[in-house]
């Protein structure tokens, strides 16, 4: 759960900006998007395999 305490001299806009940043860091929105619609198991496997492949390529570029 994301919690932002507003300081006395802080504007609403800056508090909202901090809240959005914390939500993005904790992965709340991505988790929500995953749960909104049902995803078939075969599509879930394909998505995970693609993510693993991208991660492997990214590591190879960095260390290679």
mmCIF file of the N, C-alpha and C atoms, coordinates in Angstrom:
data_MODEL
# 
_entry.id   MODEL 
# 
loop_
_atom_site.group_PDB 
_atom_site.id 
_atom_site.type_symbol 
_atom_site.label_atom_id 
_atom_site.label_alt_id 
_atom_site.label_comp_id 
_atom_site.label_asym_id 
_atom_site.label_entity_id 
_atom_site.label_seq_id 
_atom_site.pdbx_PDB_ins_code 
_atom_site.Cartn_x 
_atom_site.Cartn_y 
_atom_site.Cartn_z 
_atom_site.occupancy 
_atom_site.B_iso_or_equiv 
_atom_site.pdbx_formal_charge 
_atom_site.auth_seq_id 
_atom_site.auth_comp_id 
_atom_site.auth_asym_id 
_atom_site.auth_atom_id 
_atom_site.pdbx_PDB_model_num 
ATOM 1   N N  . UNK A 1 1  ? 0.839  -1.173  0.000   1.00 0.00 ? 1  UNK A N  1 
ATOM 2   C CA . UNK A 1 1  ? 0.000  0.000   0.000   1.00 0.00 ? 1  UNK A CA 1 
ATOM 3   C C  . UNK A 1 1  ? 0.891  1.247   0.000   1.00 0.00 ? 1  UNK A C  1 
ATOM 4   N N  . UNK A 1 2  ? 0.572  2.158   -0.881  1.00 0.00 ? 2  UNK A N  1 
ATOM 5   C CA . UNK A 1 2  ? 1.371  3.364   -1.022  1.00 0.00 ? 2  UNK A CA 1 
ATOM 6   C C  . UNK A 1 2  ? 0.797  4.461   -0.132  1.00 0.00 ? 2  UNK A C  1 
ATOM 7   N N  . UNK A 1 3  ? 1.668  5.090   0.629   1.00 0.00 ? 3  UNK A N  1 
ATOM 8   C CA . UNK A 1 3  ? 1.240  6.125   1.555   1.00 0.00 ? 3  UNK A CA 1 
ATOM 9   C C  . UNK A 1 3  ? 2.144  7.339   1.388   1.00 0.00 ? 3  UNK A C  1 
ATOM 10  N N  . UNK A 1 4  ? 1.523  8.508   1.237   1.00 0.00 ? 4  UNK A N  1 
ATOM 11  C CA . UNK A 1 4  ? 2.273  9.748   1.099   1.00 0.00 ? 4  UNK A CA 1 
ATOM 12  C C  . UNK A 1 4  ? 1.764  10.717  2.155   1.00 0.00 ? 4  UNK A C  1 
ATOM 13  N N  . UNK A 1 5  ? 2.644  11.155  2.987   1.00 0.00 ? 5  UNK A N  1 
ATOM 14  C CA . UNK A 1 5  ? 2.278  12.152  3.999   1.00 0.00 ? 5  UNK A CA 1 
ATOM 15  C C  . UNK A 1 5  ? 2.586  13.538  3.446   1.00 0.00 ? 5  UNK A C  1 
ATOM 16  N N  . UNK A 1 6  ? 1.578  14.385  3.466   1.00 0.00 ? 6  UNK A N  1 
ATOM 17  C CA . UNK A 1 6  ? 1.727  15.729  2.933   1.00 0.00 ? 6  UNK A CA 1 
ATOM 18  C C  . UNK A 1 6  ? 2.355  16.615  4.000   1.00 0.00 ? 6  UNK A C  1 
ATOM 19  N N  . UNK A 1 7  ? 3.415  17.297  3.621   1.00 0.00 ? 7  UNK A N  1 
ATOM 20  C CA . UNK A 1 7  ? 4.101  18.197  4.547   1.00 0.00 ? 7  UNK A CA 1 
ATOM 21  C C  . UNK A 1 7  ? 3.305  19.501  4.667   1.00 0.00 ? 7  UNK A C  1 
ATOM 22  N N  . UNK A 1 8  ? 3.578  20.261  5.701   1.00 0.00 ? 8  UNK A N  1 
ATOM 23  C CA . UNK A 1 8  ? 2.818  21.483  5.962   1.00 0.00 ? 8  UNK A CA 1 
ATOM 24  C C  . UNK A 1 8  ? 2.919  22.503  4.834   1.00 0.00 ? 8  UNK A C  1 
ATOM 25  N N  . UNK A 1 9  ? 4.117  22.704  4.314   1.00 0.00 ? 9  UNK A N  1 
ATOM 26  C CA . UNK A 1 9  ? 4.324  23.721  3.288   1.00 0.00 ? 9  UNK A CA 1 
ATOM 27  C C  . UNK A 1 9  ? 4.329  23.156  1.869   1.00 0.00 ? 9  UNK A C  1 
ATOM 28  N N  . UNK A 1 10 ? 3.833  21.931  1.690   1.00 0.00 ? 10 UNK A N  1 
ATOM 29  C CA . UNK A 1 10 ? 3.879  21.272  0.386   1.00 0.00 ? 10 UNK A CA 1 
ATOM 30  C C  . UNK A 1 10 ? 2.565  21.483  -0.365  1.00 0.00 ? 10 UNK A C  1 
ATOM 31  N N  . UNK A 1 11 ? 2.668  21.722  -1.663  1.00 0.00 ? 11 UNK A N  1 
ATOM 32  C CA . UNK A 1 11 ? 1.469  21.899  -2.476  1.00 0.00 ? 11 UNK A CA 1 
ATOM 33  C C  . UNK A 1 11 ? 0.865  20.541  -2.830  1.00 0.00 ? 11 UNK A C  1 
ATOM 34  N N  . UNK A 1 12 ? -0.390 20.583  -3.216  1.00 0.00 ? 12 UNK A N  1 
ATOM 35  C CA . UNK A 1 12 ? -1.086 19.352  -3.584  1.00 0.00 ? 12 UNK A CA 1 
ATOM 36  C C  . UNK A 1 12 ? -0.444 18.705  -4.795  1.00 0.00 ? 12 UNK A C  1 
ATOM 37  N N  . UNK A 1 13 ? -0.026 19.523  -5.756  1.00 0.00 ? 13 UNK A N  1 
ATOM 38  C CA . UNK A 1 13 ? 0.570  18.990  -6.984  1.00 0.00 ? 13 UNK A CA 1 
ATOM 39  C C  . UNK A 1 13 ? 1.845  18.202  -6.709  1.00 0.00 ? 13 UNK A C  1 
ATOM 40  N N  . UNK A 1 14 ? 2.678  18.719  -5.839  1.00 0.00 ? 14 UNK A N  1 
ATOM 41  C CA . UNK A 1 14 ? 3.930  18.004  -5.554  1.00 0.00 ? 14 UNK A CA 1 
ATOM 42  C C  . UNK A 1 14 ? 3.660  16.718  -4.768  1.00 0.00 ? 14 UNK A C  1 
ATOM 43  N N  . UNK A 1 15 ? 2.654  16.747  -3.889  1.00 0.00 ? 15 UNK A N  1 
ATOM 44  C CA . UNK A 1 15 ? 2.296  15.525  -3.154  1.00 0.00 ? 15 UNK A CA 1 
ATOM 45  C C  . UNK A 1 15 ? 1.739  14.479  -4.111  1.00 0.00 ? 15 UNK A C  1 
ATOM 46  N N  . UNK A 1 16 ? 0.923  14.920  -5.059  1.00 0.00 ? 16 UNK A N  1 
ATOM 47  C CA . UNK A 1 16 ? 0.370  13.993  -6.053  1.00 0.00 ? 16 UNK A CA 1 
ATOM 48  C C  . UNK A 1 16 ? 1.481  13.412  -6.917  1.00 0.00 ? 16 UNK A C  1 
ATOM 49  N N  . UNK A 1 17 ? 2.452  14.239  -7.275  1.00 0.00 ? 17 UNK A N  1 
ATOM 50  C CA . UNK A 1 17 ? 3.593  13.774  -8.070  1.00 0.00 ? 17 UNK A CA 1 
ATOM 51  C C  . UNK A 1 17 ? 4.384  12.705  -7.306  1.00 0.00 ? 17 UNK A C  1 
ATOM 52  N N  . UNK A 1 18 ? 4.601  12.925  -6.013  1.00 0.00 ? 18 UNK A N  1 
ATOM 53  C CA . UNK A 1 18 ? 5.312  11.940  -5.194  1.00 0.00 ? 18 UNK A CA 1 
ATOM 54  C C  . UNK A 1 18 ? 4.524  10.638  -5.094  1.00 0.00 ? 18 UNK A C  1 
ATOM 55  N N  . UNK A 1 19 ? 3.199  10.764  -4.965  1.00 0.00 ? 19 UNK A N  1 
ATOM 56  C CA . UNK A 1 19 ? 2.349  9.573   -4.882  1.00 0.00 ? 19 UNK A CA 1 
ATOM 57  C C  . UNK A 1 19 ? 2.429  8.756   -6.166  1.00 0.00 ? 19 UNK A C  1 
ATOM 58  N N  . UNK A 1 20 ? 2.343  9.419   -7.300  1.00 0.00 ? 20 UNK A N  1 
ATOM 59  C CA . UNK A 1 20 ? 2.418  8.720   -8.585  1.00 0.00 ? 20 UNK A CA 1 
ATOM 60  C C  . UNK A 1 20 ? 3.763  8.019   -8.752  1.00 0.00 ? 20 UNK A C  1 
ATOM 61  N N  . UNK A 1 21 ? 4.832  8.690   -8.323  1.00 0.00 ? 21 UNK A N  1 
ATOM 62  C CA . UNK A 1 21 ? 6.167  8.109   -8.438  1.00 0.00 ? 21 UNK A CA 1 
ATOM 63  C C  . UNK A 1 21 ? 6.293  6.864   -7.554  1.00 0.00 ? 21 UNK A C  1 
ATOM 64  N N  . UNK A 1 22 ? 5.740  6.929   -6.351  1.00 0.00 ? 22 UNK A N  1 
ATOM 65  C CA . UNK A 1 22 ? 5.797  5.774   -5.451  1.00 0.00 ? 22 UNK A CA 1 
ATOM 66  C C  . UNK A 1 22 ? 4.969  4.617   -6.000  1.00 0.00 ? 22 UNK A C  1 
ATOM 67  N N  . UNK A 1 23 ? 3.811  4.920   -6.593  1.00 0.00 ? 23 UNK A N  1 
ATOM 68  C CA . UNK A 1 23 ? 2.989  3.866   -7.194  1.00 0.00 ? 23 UNK A CA 1 
ATOM 69  C C  . UNK A 1 23 ? 3.727  3.192   -8.339  1.00 0.00 ? 23 UNK A C  1 
ATOM 70  N N  . UNK A 1 24 ? 4.414  3.986   -9.133  1.00 0.00 ? 24 UNK A N  1 
ATOM 71  C CA . UNK A 1 24 ? 5.170  3.435   -10.260 1.00 0.00 ? 24 UNK A CA 1 
ATOM 72  C C  . UNK A 1 24 ? 6.308  2.551   -9.775  1.00 0.00 ? 24 UNK A C  1 
ATOM 73  N N  . UNK A 1 25 ? 7.009  2.989   -8.727  1.00 0.00 ? 25 UNK A N  1 
ATOM 74  C CA . UNK A 1 25 ? 8.121  2.207   -8.190  1.00 0.00 ? 25 UNK A CA 1 
ATOM 75  C C  . UNK A 1 25 ? 7.657  0.883   -7.603  1.00 0.00 ? 25 UNK A C  1 
ATOM 76  N N  . UNK A 1 26 ? 6.528  0.907   -6.895  1.00 0.00 ? 26 UNK A N  1 
ATOM 77  C CA . UNK A 1 26 ? 6.068  -0.308  -6.226  1.00 0.00 ? 26 UNK A CA 1 
ATOM 78  C C  . UNK A 1 26 ? 5.363  -1.269  -7.181  1.00 0.00 ? 26 UNK A C  1 
ATOM 79  N N  . UNK A 1 27 ? 5.030  -0.811  -8.380  1.00 0.00 ? 27 UNK A N  1 
ATOM 80  C CA . UNK A 1 27 ? 4.417  -1.701  -9.364  1.00 0.00 ? 27 UNK A CA 1 
ATOM 81  C C  . UNK A 1 27 ? 2.930  -1.882  -9.191  1.00 0.00 ? 27 UNK A C  1 
ATOM 82  N N  . UNK A 1 28 ? 2.254  -0.947  -8.565  1.00 0.00 ? 28 UNK A N  1 
ATOM 83  C CA . UNK A 1 28 ? 0.815  -1.055  -8.331  1.00 0.00 ? 28 UNK A CA 1 
ATOM 84  C C  . UNK A 1 28 ? 0.051  -1.053  -9.643  1.00 0.00 ? 28 UNK A C  1 
ATOM 85  N N  . UNK A 1 29 ? 0.396  -0.138  -10.547 1.00 0.00 ? 29 UNK A N  1 
ATOM 86  C CA . UNK A 1 29 ? -0.339 -0.033  -11.801 1.00 0.00 ? 29 UNK A CA 1 
ATOM 87  C C  . UNK A 1 29 ? -0.126 -1.243  -12.701 1.00 0.00 ? 29 UNK A C  1 
ATOM 88  N N  . UNK A 1 30 ? 1.088  -1.744  -12.767 1.00 0.00 ? 30 UNK A N  1 
ATOM 89  C CA . UNK A 1 30 ? 1.329  -2.911  -13.618 1.00 0.00 ? 30 UNK A CA 1 
ATOM 90  C C  . UNK A 1 30 ? 0.591  -4.139  -13.075 1.00 0.00 ? 30 UNK A C  1 
ATOM 91  N N  . UNK A 1 31 ? 0.540  -4.259  -11.755 1.00 0.00 ? 31 UNK A N  1 
ATOM 92  C CA . UNK A 1 31 ? -0.208 -5.367  -11.141 1.00 0.00 ? 31 UNK A CA 1 
ATOM 93  C C  . UNK A 1 31 ? -1.700 -5.230  -11.432 1.00 0.00 ? 31 UNK A C  1 
ATOM 94  N N  . UNK A 1 32 ? -2.191 -4.016  -11.383 1.00 0.00 ? 32 UNK A N  1 
ATOM 95  C CA . UNK A 1 32 ? -3.605 -3.770  -11.678 1.00 0.00 ? 32 UNK A CA 1 
ATOM 96  C C  . UNK A 1 32 ? -3.921 -4.143  -13.117 1.00 0.00 ? 32 UNK A C  1 
ATOM 97  N N  . UNK A 1 33 ? -3.074 -3.728  -14.037 1.00 0.00 ? 33 UNK A N  1 
ATOM 98  C CA . UNK A 1 33 ? -3.318 -4.028  -15.452 1.00 0.00 ? 33 UNK A CA 1 
ATOM 99  C C  . UNK A 1 33 ? -3.295 -5.523  -15.715 1.00 0.00 ? 33 UNK A C  1 
ATOM 100 N N  . UNK A 1 34 ? -2.448 -6.245  -14.981 1.00 0.00 ? 34 UNK A N  1 
ATOM 101 C CA . UNK A 1 34 ? -2.401 -7.699  -15.149 1.00 0.00 ? 34 UNK A CA 1 
ATOM 102 C C  . UNK A 1 34 ? -3.690 -8.356  -14.686 1.00 0.00 ? 34 UNK A C  1 
ATOM 103 N N  . UNK A 1 35 ? -4.323 -7.805  -13.663 1.00 0.00 ? 35 UNK A N  1 
ATOM 104 C CA . UNK A 1 35 ? -5.493 -8.429  -13.074 1.00 0.00 ? 35 UNK A CA 1 
ATOM 105 C C  . UNK A 1 35 ? -6.828 -7.974  -13.664 1.00 0.00 ? 35 UNK A C  1 
ATOM 106 N N  . UNK A 1 36 ? -6.818 -6.925  -14.470 1.00 0.00 ? 36 UNK A N  1 
ATOM 107 C CA . UNK A 1 36 ? -8.071 -6.393  -15.008 1.00 0.00 ? 36 UNK A CA 1 
ATOM 108 C C  . UNK A 1 36 ? -8.731 -7.391  -15.949 1.00 0.00 ? 36 UNK A C  1 
ATOM 109 N N  . UNK A 1 37 ? -7.974 -7.954  -16.868 1.00 0.00 ? 37 UNK A N  1 
ATOM 110 C CA . UNK A 1 37 ? -8.516 -8.889  -17.837 1.00 0.00 ? 37 UNK A CA 1 
ATOM 111 C C  . UNK A 1 37 ? -7.893 -10.260 -17.635 1.00 0.00 ? 37 UNK A C  1 
ATOM 112 N N  . UNK A 1 38 ? -8.679 -11.288 -17.926 1.00 0.00 ? 38 UNK A N  1 
ATOM 113 C CA . UNK A 1 38 ? -8.162 -12.641 -17.825 1.00 0.00 ? 38 UNK A CA 1 
ATOM 114 C C  . UNK A 1 38 ? -7.190 -12.882 -18.975 1.00 0.00 ? 38 UNK A C  1 
ATOM 115 N N  . UNK A 1 39 ? -6.085 -13.489 -18.650 1.00 0.00 ? 39 UNK A N  1 
ATOM 116 C CA . UNK A 1 39 ? -5.073 -13.790 -19.649 1.00 0.00 ? 39 UNK A CA 1 
ATOM 117 C C  . UNK A 1 39 ? -4.947 -15.310 -19.768 1.00 0.00 ? 39 UNK A C  1 
ATOM 118 N N  . UNK A 1 40 ? -5.056 -15.801 -20.987 1.00 0.00 ? 40 UNK A N  1 
ATOM 119 C CA . UNK A 1 40 ? -4.946 -17.239 -21.200 1.00 0.00 ? 40 UNK A CA 1 
ATOM 120 C C  . UNK A 1 40 ? -3.561 -17.712 -20.782 1.00 0.00 ? 40 UNK A C  1 
ATOM 121 N N  . UNK A 1 41 ? -3.475 -18.950 -20.273 1.00 0.00 ? 41 UNK A N  1 
ATOM 122 C CA . UNK A 1 41 ? -2.167 -19.464 -19.850 1.00 0.00 ? 41 UNK A CA 1 
ATOM 123 C C  . UNK A 1 41 ? -1.131 -19.499 -20.977 1.00 0.00 ? 41 UNK A C  1 
ATOM 124 N N  . UNK A 1 42 ? -1.557 -19.801 -22.205 1.00 0.00 ? 42 UNK A N  1 
ATOM 125 C CA . UNK A 1 42 ? -0.593 -19.849 -23.308 1.00 0.00 ? 42 UNK A CA 1 
ATOM 126 C C  . UNK A 1 42 ? -0.038 -18.460 -23.606 1.00 0.00 ? 42 UNK A C  1 
ATOM 127 N N  . UNK A 1 43 ? -0.869 -17.439 -23.499 1.00 0.00 ? 43 UNK A N  1 
ATOM 128 C CA . UNK A 1 43 ? -0.411 -16.074 -23.740 1.00 0.00 ? 43 UNK A CA 1 
ATOM 129 C C  . UNK A 1 43 ? 0.499  -15.615 -22.610 1.00 0.00 ? 43 UNK A C  1 
ATOM 130 N N  . UNK A 1 44 ? 0.187  -16.041 -21.399 1.00 0.00 ? 44 UNK A N  1 
ATOM 131 C CA . UNK A 1 44 ? 1.017  -15.691 -20.245 1.00 0.00 ? 44 UNK A CA 1 
ATOM 132 C C  . UNK A 1 44 ? 2.415  -16.287 -20.405 1.00 0.00 ? 44 UNK A C  1 
ATOM 133 N N  . UNK A 1 45 ? 2.486  -17.551 -20.867 1.00 0.00 ? 45 UNK A N  1 
ATOM 134 C CA . UNK A 1 45 ? 3.784  -18.206 -21.087 1.00 0.00 ? 45 UNK A CA 1 
ATOM 135 C C  . UNK A 1 45 ? 4.579  -17.480 -22.170 1.00 0.00 ? 45 UNK A C  1 
ATOM 136 N N  . UNK A 1 46 ? 3.896  -17.091 -23.260 1.00 0.00 ? 46 UNK A N  1 
ATOM 137 C CA . UNK A 1 46 ? 4.574  -16.375 -24.335 1.00 0.00 ? 46 UNK A CA 1 
ATOM 138 C C  . UNK A 1 46 ? 5.132  -15.050 -23.844 1.00 0.00 ? 46 UNK A C  1 
ATOM 139 N N  . UNK A 1 47 ? 4.351  -14.333 -23.034 1.00 0.00 ? 47 UNK A N  1 
ATOM 140 C CA . UNK A 1 47 ? 4.790  -13.049 -22.523 1.00 0.00 ? 47 UNK A CA 1 
ATOM 141 C C  . UNK A 1 47 ? 5.999  -13.214 -21.606 1.00 0.00 ? 47 UNK A C  1 
ATOM 142 N N  . UNK A 1 48 ? 5.972  -14.238 -20.759 1.00 0.00 ? 48 UNK A N  1 
ATOM 143 C CA . UNK A 1 48 ? 7.097  -14.483 -19.855 1.00 0.00 ? 48 UNK A CA 1 
ATOM 144 C C  . UNK A 1 48 ? 8.351  -14.895 -20.630 1.00 0.00 ? 48 UNK A C  1 
ATOM 145 N N  . UNK A 1 49 ? 8.184  -15.718 -21.662 1.00 0.00 ? 49 UNK A N  1 
ATOM 146 C CA . UNK A 1 49 ? 9.324  -16.145 -22.470 1.00 0.00 ? 49 UNK A CA 1 
ATOM 147 C C  . UNK A 1 49 ? 9.932  -14.947 -23.202 1.00 0.00 ? 49 UNK A C  1 
ATOM 148 N N  . UNK A 1 50 ? 9.084  -14.065 -23.706 1.00 0.00 ? 50 UNK A N  1 
ATOM 149 C CA . UNK A 1 50 ? 9.574  -12.875 -24.391 1.00 0.00 ? 50 UNK A CA 1 
ATOM 150 C C  . UNK A 1 50 ? 10.325 -11.969 -23.426 1.00 0.00 ? 50 UNK A C  1 
ATOM 151 N N  . UNK A 1 51 ? 9.805  -11.809 -22.223 1.00 0.00 ? 51 UNK A N  1 
ATOM 152 C CA . UNK A 1 51 ? 10.476 -10.982 -21.220 1.00 0.00 ? 51 UNK A CA 1 
ATOM 153 C C  . UNK A 1 51 ? 11.829 -11.577 -20.838 1.00 0.00 ? 51 UNK A C  1 
ATOM 154 N N  . UNK A 1 52 ? 11.892 -12.904 -20.705 1.00 0.00 ? 52 UNK A N  1 
ATOM 155 C CA . UNK A 1 52 ? 13.152 -13.566 -20.365 1.00 0.00 ? 52 UNK A CA 1 
ATOM 156 C C  . UNK A 1 52 ? 14.169 -13.387 -21.490 1.00 0.00 ? 52 UNK A C  1 
ATOM 157 N N  . UNK A 1 53 ? 13.702 -13.480 -22.724 1.00 0.00 ? 53 UNK A N  1 
ATOM 158 C CA . UNK A 1 53 ? 14.593 -13.304 -23.870 1.00 0.00 ? 53 UNK A CA 1 
ATOM 159 C C  . UNK A 1 53 ? 15.143 -11.877 -23.902 1.00 0.00 ? 53 UNK A C  1 
ATOM 160 N N  . UNK A 1 54 ? 14.266 -10.889 -23.667 1.00 0.00 ? 54 UNK A N  1 
ATOM 161 C CA . UNK A 1 54 ? 14.712 -9.497  -23.644 1.00 0.00 ? 54 UNK A CA 1 
ATOM 162 C C  . UNK A 1 54 ? 15.723 -9.266  -22.530 1.00 0.00 ? 54 UNK A C  1 
ATOM 163 N N  . UNK A 1 55 ? 15.473 -9.870  -21.369 1.00 0.00 ? 55 UNK A N  1 
ATOM 164 C CA . UNK A 1 55 ? 16.374 -9.716  -20.233 1.00 0.00 ? 55 UNK A CA 1 
ATOM 165 C C  . UNK A 1 55 ? 17.740 -10.323 -20.548 1.00 0.00 ? 55 UNK A C  1 
ATOM 166 N N  . UNK A 1 56 ? 17.750 -11.485 -21.195 1.00 0.00 ? 56 UNK A N  1 
ATOM 167 C CA . UNK A 1 56 ? 18.989 -12.149 -21.571 1.00 0.00 ? 56 UNK A CA 1 
ATOM 168 C C  . UNK A 1 56 ? 19.788 -11.306 -22.564 1.00 0.00 ? 56 UNK A C  1 
ATOM 169 N N  . UNK A 1 57 ? 19.104 -10.735 -23.545 1.00 0.00 ? 57 UNK A N  1 
ATOM 170 C CA . UNK A 1 57 ? 19.768 -9.895  -24.540 1.00 0.00 ? 57 UNK A CA 1 
ATOM 171 C C  . UNK A 1 57 ? 20.345 -8.648  -23.872 1.00 0.00 ? 57 UNK A C  1 
ATOM 172 N N  . UNK A 1 58 ? 19.580 -8.068  -22.937 1.00 0.00 ? 58 UNK A N  1 
ATOM 173 C CA . UNK A 1 58 ? 20.041 -6.870  -22.237 1.00 0.00 ? 58 UNK A CA 1 
ATOM 174 C C  . UNK A 1 58 ? 21.291 -7.164  -21.412 1.00 0.00 ? 58 UNK A C  1 
ATOM 175 N N  . UNK A 1 59 ? 21.314 -8.320  -20.742 1.00 0.00 ? 59 UNK A N  1 
ATOM 176 C CA . UNK A 1 59 ? 22.489 -8.709  -19.968 1.00 0.00 ? 59 UNK A CA 1 
ATOM 177 C C  . UNK A 1 59 ? 23.689 -8.964  -20.859 1.00 0.00 ? 59 UNK A C  1 
ATOM 178 N N  . UNK A 1 60 ? 23.443 -9.595  -22.012 1.00 0.00 ? 60 UNK A N  1 
ATOM 179 C CA . UNK A 1 60 ? 24.533 -9.888  -22.931 1.00 0.00 ? 60 UNK A CA 1 
ATOM 180 C C  . UNK A 1 60 ? 25.170 -8.597  -23.460 1.00 0.00 ? 60 UNK A C  1 
ATOM 181 N N  . UNK A 1 61 ? 24.339 -7.586  -23.708 1.00 0.00 ? 61 UNK A N  1 
ATOM 182 C CA . UNK A 1 61 ? 24.869 -6.306  -24.178 1.00 0.00 ? 61 UNK A CA 1 
ATOM 183 C C  . UNK A 1 61 ? 25.714 -5.623  -23.118 1.00 0.00 ? 61 UNK A C  1 
ATOM 184 N N  . UNK A 1 62 ? 25.253 -5.724  -21.880 1.00 0.00 ? 62 UNK A N  1 
ATOM 185 C CA . UNK A 1 62 ? 25.938 -5.022  -20.803 1.00 0.00 ? 62 UNK A CA 1 
ATOM 186 C C  . UNK A 1 62 ? 27.270 -5.675  -20.475 1.00 0.00 ? 62 UNK A C  1 
ATOM 187 N N  . UNK A 1 63 ? 27.302 -6.993  -20.429 1.00 0.00 ? 63 UNK A N  1 
ATOM 188 C CA . UNK A 1 63 ? 28.531 -7.703  -20.057 1.00 0.00 ? 63 UNK A CA 1 
ATOM 189 C C  . UNK A 1 63 ? 29.342 -8.195  -21.237 1.00 0.00 ? 63 UNK A C  1 
ATOM 190 N N  . UNK A 1 64 ? 28.783 -8.103  -22.420 1.00 0.00 ? 64 UNK A N  1 
ATOM 191 C CA . UNK A 1 64 ? 29.462 -8.659  -23.588 1.00 0.00 ? 64 UNK A CA 1 
ATOM 192 C C  . UNK A 1 64 ? 30.326 -7.762  -24.311 1.00 0.00 ? 64 UNK A C  1 
# 
